[in-house]
Amino acid sequence: MSPDLSGLVAHARWMPAADRALVAHELTARQPAGSVLVVTCHRVEMYGSAAGLGDLPRQLPRMRSVAAADLARHLVRLAVGRESAVIAEDQVLHQLRFAVHAARGRGGLPRHLDRLLDLALRAGRTARSWLPATRLSLVEIALIRAIGEGDVRGRSFIVVGSGEMGERAAAYLLARGGTVTVASRTVDSARALADRAGVAWLPFDPGPDELAGCAGIVIALAGRWTISDQSSRAIAASDSWVVDISAPAALDEGMAGDLGQRLVTIDDLVSTALAPPSARLLDKLDALIERTITEYDRWLADEARRAAADALARRAEAIEAAELDRLWQRMPTLDQQQRIAVEQAIRQLTRQLLRDPLEQLGNDGDGSHTRAARDLFRL
């Protein structure tokens, strides 16, 4: 039995960050009951029943559909981290887990999707247990791409954003020997990160003098970085690189164009060759994916057998009840004991007739008996 499931995907490989942000906004506004919406740096995805997702692919034509037959592999690969720019990175698993929790809190999910997500999340946790506790994150790979792996001692950097990405960027630059100053949308957030990192802080718009004098700027925001024209011109005229790890981009298109090759964005990291995983790890991850898909397929087959067996039993009970009602109408003089004897005889006959079909369904290895039962008994 094929589950009535579907998925929609928008990825940085074919849709830029600004368009993905619009898609995420549209899907959030239209999210059907019983669906899961996942928004990460590089992707916007929704999973649910094919009927529930309905007309969304036509209304958002640049999204690609994932059919039920492919959804299990797609979701397990996503949870394991095989679809990530940084193989098996933590963030996508956290975002998938959060999205599933939110969907269940809104009223639950289709049974097949719920089971698939449980198996995918479990596989994701298993995959992370094979990795070292300390490994490069996406923002660290962006920084390596911007500044290389040489010495940065004596060079100054500005980190704009006080969330997890901003804090990781500050810690990485400090560990490399750089001098870091942090800024955030609010003074309190900037001060809090500065205190944790042991560095100084600046206003959200640090000003042209500060911006012109730094070697590099990291922007990790949930929204635009609004600065003055003088500050924008100072960045454009400087030699500093800029890493905009925000999704969607925090810089406007004009400034991004002025920076040219000095800018690294989240979409530049869709595919990266930095710190490639070992062949042994990739083999283990691929084997884990196959085992998880096999387990889900086995569960689906069991579900199909159980559903067919239940449907057959319910059909037999309905026929029994209808025939007995007709019999009582034709033979109204039967007393209670006689009626009980007739009911017992008919039900015993029904159980005997169903014994072999139900046993065959229970041992149905390839689904052929299940399909035959549904056709023969019109289930």
Secondary structure, 3 states (H helix, E strand, C coil): CCCCEEEEEEECCCCCHHHHHHHHHHHHHHCCCCCEEEECCCEEEEEEEHHHHCCHHHHCCCCEEEEHHHHHHHHHHHHHCCCCCCCCCHHHHHHHHHHHHHHHHCCCCCHHHHHHHHHHHHHHHHHHHCCCCCCCCHHHHHHHHHHCCCCCCCCEEEEECCCHHHHHHHHHHHHCCCEEEEECCCHHHHHHHHHHHCCEEECCCCCHHHHHCCCEEEECCCCCCCCCHHHHHHHHHCCCEEEECCCCCCCCHHHHHHHHHHEEEHHHHCCCCCCCCCHHHHHHHHHHHHHHHHHHHHHHHHHHHHHHHHHHHHHHHHHHHHHHHHHHHHCCCCCHHHHHHHHHHHHHHHHHHHHHHHHHHHCCCCCHHHHHHHHHHCC
